[in-house]
Amino acid sequence: MDLSQKIVAALLAGFFLIALLRVFSAPLRVAVKLLANTLLGFLALWVVGLTSAVTGITLGLNLWNALVIGVLGLPGFCLLLLVQWVL
């Protein structure tokens, strides 16, 4: 492969990458937002675990609880407390 073919291949790869990013930008944005909210859910569960001696509220630090809090937010936290209280 000579230099001109390498340049054309690099330009085509760049255009292909840009096209893929434009096509999948909305699903990637949703996935990144869900991941960020789940990490914030883990942080919230960790803080609840730290304050459990004072407040008496205990929730397990696991992926399911973090996803519920990450997706639903404060209502998800209340839902988890309600489920713990009922069960």
Backbone as JSON Lines, residues from 0, in Angstrom:
{"i":0,"aa":"M","n":[0.84,-1.17,0.0],"ca":[0.0,0.0,0.0],"c":[0.89,1.24,0.0]}
{"i":1,"aa":"D","n":[0.64,2.1,-0.91],"ca":[1.41,3.33,-0.92],"c":[0.72,4.4,-0.05]}
{"i":2,"aa":"L","n":[1.32,5.54,0.06],"ca":[0.85,6.59,0.97],"c":[-0.54,7.1,0.61]}
{"i":3,"aa":"S","n":[-0.83,7.25,-0.67],"ca":[-2.14,7.79,-1.07],"c":[-3.26,6.81,-0.71]}
{"i":4,"aa":"Q","n":[-3.03,5.53,-0.82],"ca":[-4.05,4.55,-0.44],"c":[-4.27,4.55,1.07]}
{"i":5,"aa":"K","n":[-3.2,4.74,1.83],"ca":[-3.33,4.81,3.29],"c":[-4.13,6.05,3.7]}
{"i":6,"aa":"I","n":[-3.89,7.16,3.02],"ca":[-4.62,8.39,3.33],"c":[-6.1,8.23,3.01]}
{"i":7,"aa":"V","n":[-6.42,7.64,1.86],"ca":[-7.81,7.41,1.47],"c":[-8.48,6.46,2.46]}
{"i":8,"aa":"A","n":[-7.77,5.4,2.86],"ca":[-8.33,4.45,3.83],"c":[-8.58,5.13,5.18]}
{"i":9,"aa":"A","n":[-7.67,5.99,5.62],"ca":[-7.85,6.7,6.88],"c":[-9.03,7.66,6.8]}
{"i":10,"aa":"L","n":[-9.17,8.37,5.68],"ca":[-10.31,9.28,5.52],"c":[-11.63,8.52,5.51]}
{"i":11,"aa":"L","n":[-11.67,7.39,4.81],"ca":[-12.9,6.59,4.78],"c":[-13.22,6.03,6.17]}
{"i":12,"aa":"A","n":[-12.2,5.6,6.89],"ca":[-12.43,5.11,8.25],"c":[-12.94,6.22,9.15]}
{"i":13,"aa":"G","n":[-12.4,7.43,8.99],"ca":[-12.86,8.57,9.77],"c":[-14.31,8.92,9.48]}
{"i":14,"aa":"F","n":[-14.67,8.94,8.2],"ca":[-16.06,9.22,7.83],"c":[-16.99,8.13,8.34]}
{"i":15,"aa":"F","n":[-16.55,6.88,8.29],"ca":[-17.35,5.76,8.79],"c":[-17.56,5.9,10.29]}
{"i":16,"aa":"L","n":[-16.5,6.26,11.01],"ca":[-16.62,6.44,12.46],"c":[-17.57,7.58,12.8]}
{"i":17,"aa":"I","n":[-17.48,8.68,12.07],"ca":[-18.39,9.82,12.31],"c":[-19.83,9.42,12.02]}
{"i":18,"aa":"A","n":[-20.05,8.66,10.94],"ca":[-21.41,8.21,10.61],"c":[-21.96,7.3,11.7]}
{"i":19,"aa":"L","n":[-21.12,6.39,12.2],"ca":[-21.58,5.51,13.28],"c":[-21.92,6.29,14.54]}
{"i":20,"aa":"L","n":[-21.09,7.27,14.87],"ca":[-21.37,8.07,16.06],"c":[-22.66,8.87,15.91]}
{"i":21,"aa":"R","n":[-22.93,9.36,14.72],"ca":[-24.18,10.1,14.51],"c":[-25.4,9.19,14.59]}
{"i":22,"aa":"V","n":[-25.27,7.97,14.07],"ca":[-26.4,7.03,14.1],"c":[-26.68,6.57,15.53]}
{"i":23,"aa":"F","n":[-25.61,6.28,16.28],"ca":[-25.79,5.72,17.61],"c":[-25.65,6.74,18.72]}
{"i":24,"aa":"S","n":[-25.72,8.03,18.42],"ca":[-25.52,9.04,19.46],"c":[-26.64,9.03,20.5]}
{"i":25,"aa":"A","n":[-27.88,8.88,20.07],"ca":[-28.99,8.89,21.04],"c":[-28.95,7.66,21.95]}
{"i":26,"aa":"P","n":[-28.78,6.43,21.42],"ca":[-28.69,5.29,22.34],"c":[-27.46,5.35,23.25]}
{"i":27,"aa":"L","n":[-26.35,5.86,22.74],"ca":[-25.16,5.99,23.58],"c":[-25.39,7.01,24.69]}
{"i":28,"aa":"R","n":[-26.09,8.08,24.37],"ca":[-26.37,9.11,25.37],"c":[-27.26,8.52,26.48]}
{"i":29,"aa":"V","n":[-28.24,7.72,26.1],"ca":[-29.12,7.09,27.1],"c":[-28.33,6.11,27.95]}
{"i":30,"aa":"A","n":[-27.45,5.33,27.32],"ca":[-26.65,4.36,28.06],"c":[-25.69,5.05,29.03]}
{"i":31,"aa":"V","n":[-25.07,6.13,28.6],"ca":[-24.16,6.86,29.48],"c":[-24.93,7.5,30.64]}
{"i":32,"aa":"K","n":[-26.12,8.02,30.35],"ca":[-26.94,8.61,31.42],"c":[-27.37,7.54,32.43]}
{"i":33,"aa":"L","n":[-27.75,6.35,31.95],"ca":[-28.13,5.28,32.86],"c":[-26.94,4.83,33.7]}
{"i":34,"aa":"L","n":[-25.76,4.76,33.09],"ca":[-24.57,4.38,33.84],"c":[-24.24,5.42,34.91]}
{"i":35,"aa":"A","n":[-24.34,6.7,34.56],"ca":[-24.06,7.76,35.53],"c":[-25.07,7.74,36.67]}
{"i":36,"aa":"N","n":[-26.35,7.54,36.34],"ca":[-27.37,7.49,37.39],"c":[-27.19,6.26,38.28]}
{"i":37,"aa":"T","n":[-26.77,5.15,37.7],"ca":[-26.53,3.95,38.51],"c":[-25.36,4.17,39.46]}
{"i":38,"aa":"L","n":[-24.31,4.84,38.97],"ca":[-23.19,5.15,39.87],"c":[-23.62,6.09,40.98]}
{"i":39,"aa":"L","n":[-24.48,7.04,40.67],"ca":[-25.02,7.91,41.72],"c":[-25.9,7.11,42.69]}
{"i":40,"aa":"G","n":[-26.62,6.11,42.18],"ca":[-27.4,5.23,43.05],"c":[-26.51,4.45,44.0]}
{"i":41,"aa":"F","n":[-25.36,3.95,43.48],"ca":[-24.4,3.27,44.36],"c":[-23.9,4.22,45.44]}
{"i":42,"aa":"L","n":[-23.62,5.45,45.05],"ca":[-23.14,6.44,46.02],"c":[-24.2,6.71,47.08]}
{"i":43,"aa":"A","n":[-25.44,6.82,46.66],"ca":[-26.53,7.06,47.62],"c":[-26.69,5.87,48.57]}
{"i":44,"aa":"L","n":[-26.59,4.65,48.05],"ca":[-26.7,3.48,48.91],"c":[-25.53,3.39,49.88]}
{"i":45,"aa":"W","n":[-24.35,3.8,49.43],"ca":[-23.19,3.8,50.3],"c":[-23.36,4.79,51.44]}
{"i":46,"aa":"V","n":[-23.9,5.97,51.13],"ca":[-24.15,6.99,52.16],"c":[-25.21,6.5,53.14]}
{"i":47,"aa":"V","n":[-26.24,5.84,52.63],"ca":[-27.28,5.29,53.52],"c":[-26.66,4.23,54.43]}
{"i":48,"aa":"G","n":[-25.75,3.43,53.89],"ca":[-25.08,2.42,54.71],"c":[-24.2,3.05,55.78]}
{"i":49,"aa":"L","n":[-23.56,4.17,55.46],"ca":[-22.73,4.86,56.46],"c":[-23.55,5.45,57.58]}
{"i":50,"aa":"T","n":[-24.74,5.92,57.26],"ca":[-25.57,6.58,58.27],"c":[-26.59,5.63,58.9]}
{"i":51,"aa":"S","n":[-26.47,4.34,58.64],"ca":[-27.49,3.4,59.14],"c":[-27.47,3.29,60.66]}
{"i":52,"aa":"A","n":[-26.35,3.52,61.3],"ca":[-26.31,3.45,62.76],"c":[-27.12,4.58,63.38]}
{"i":53,"aa":"V","n":[-27.16,5.71,62.73],"ca":[-27.88,6.87,63.26],"c":[-29.35,6.82,62.86]}
{"i":54,"aa":"T","n":[-29.62,6.51,61.59],"ca":[-30.99,6.58,61.09],"c":[-31.78,5.28,61.23]}
{"i":55,"aa":"G","n":[-31.09,4.16,61.29],"ca":[-31.78,2.88,61.35],"c":[-32.25,2.38,59.99]}
{"i":56,"aa":"I","n":[-31.95,3.1,58.94],"ca":[-32.34,2.7,57.58],"c":[-31.19,1.92,56.96]}
{"i":57,"aa":"T","n":[-31.47,0.69,56.55],"ca":[-30.45,-0.12,55.91],"c":[-30.98,-0.67,54.59]}
{"i":58,"aa":"L","n":[-30.2,-0.5,53.56],"ca":[-30.5,-1.08,52.26],"c":[-29.23,-1.75,51.75]}
{"i":59,"aa":"G","n":[-29.37,-2.85,51.04],"ca":[-28.22,-3.56,50.52],"c":[-27.53,-2.77,49.42]}
{"i":60,"aa":"L","n":[-26.22,-2.84,49.39],"ca":[-25.43,-2.18,48.35],"c":[-25.2,-3.18,47.24]}
{"i":61,"aa":"N","n":[-26.14,-3.21,46.27],"ca":[-26.01,-4.13,45.15],"c":[-26.48,-3.46,43.86]}
{"i":62,"aa":"L","n":[-26.26,-4.13,42.75],"ca":[-26.56,-3.55,41.45],"c":[-28.06,-3.33,41.27]}
{"i":63,"aa":"W","n":[-28.89,-4.23,41.74],"ca":[-30.34,-4.09,41.58],"c":[-30.85,-2.81,42.27]}
{"i":64,"aa":"N","n":[-30.45,-2.62,43.52],"ca":[-30.88,-1.43,44.25],"c":[-30.34,-0.16,43.6]}
{"i":65,"aa":"A","n":[-29.09,-0.2,43.13],"ca":[-28.51,0.97,42.48],"c":[-29.24,1.29,41.18]}
{"i":66,"aa":"L","n":[-29.63,0.27,40.42],"ca":[-30.38,0.51,39.19],"c":[-31.75,1.1,39.48]}
{"i":67,"aa":"V","n":[-32.42,0.59,40.51],"ca":[-33.74,1.12,40.86],"c":[-33.63,2.59,41.25]}
{"i":68,"aa":"I","n":[-32.64,2.92,42.08],"ca":[-32.46,4.31,42.49],"c":[-31.99,5.15,41.31]}
{"i":69,"aa":"G","n":[-31.12,4.59,40.46],"ca":[-30.61,5.33,39.31],"c":[-31.68,5.66,38.3]}
{"i":70,"aa":"V","n":[-32.6,4.73,38.06],"ca":[-33.65,4.95,37.07],"c":[-34.79,5.78,37.64]}
{"i":71,"aa":"L","n":[-35.23,5.46,38.85],"ca":[-36.41,6.12,39.41],"c":[-36.1,7.32,40.3]}
{"i":72,"aa":"G","n":[-34.86,7.42,40.78],"ca":[-34.5,8.54,41.63],"c":[-35.04,8.4,43.05]}
{"i":73,"aa":"L","n":[-35.5,9.49,43.62],"ca":[-36.02,9.49,44.99],"c":[-37.24,8.58,45.15]}
{"i":74,"aa":"P","n":[-38.18,8.53,44.19],"ca":[-39.27,7.55,44.32],"c":[-38.76,6.11,44.35]}
{"i":75,"aa":"G","n":[-37.67,5.83,43.65],"ca":[-37.08,4.5,43.7],"c":[-36.52,4.18,45.07]}
{"i":76,"aa":"F","n":[-35.91,5.17,45.7],"ca":[-35.41,4.99,47.07],"c":[-36.57,4.71,48.02]}
{"i":77,"aa":"C","n":[-37.64,5.47,47.88],"ca":[-38.83,5.25,48.72],"c":[-39.43,3.88,48.44]}
{"i":78,"aa":"L","n":[-39.44,3.46,47.19],"ca":[-39.95,2.15,46.84],"c":[-39.14,1.05,47.49]}
{"i":79,"aa":"L","n":[-37.81,1.17,47.49],"ca":[-36.97,0.17,48.13],"c":[-37.21,0.14,49.64]}
{"i":80,"aa":"L","n":[-37.39,1.31,50.25],"ca":[-37.68,1.33,51.69],"c":[-39.03,0.69,51.98]}
{"i":81,"aa":"L","n":[-40.01,0.94,51.12],"ca":[-41.33,0.35,51.29],"c":[-41.28,-1.17,51.14]}
{"i":82,"aa":"V","n":[-40.55,-1.64,50.16],"ca":[-40.41,-3.1,49.96],"c":[-39.71,-3.73,51.14]}
{"i":83,"aa":"Q","n":[-38.68,-3.08,51.67],"ca":[-38.0,-3.61,52.84],"c":[-38.93,-3.64,54.05]}
{"i":84,"aa":"W","n":[-39.74,-2.62,54.19],"ca":[-40.65,-2.55,55.33],"c":[-41.73,-3.63,55.23]}
{"i":85,"aa":"V","n":[-42.26,-3.85,54.02],"ca":[-43.33,-4.85,53.83],"c":[-42.79,-6.26,53.98]}
{"i":86,"aa":"L","n":[-41.62,-6.5,53.43],"ca":[-41.07,-7.86,53.5],"c":[-40.3,-8.01,54.77]}
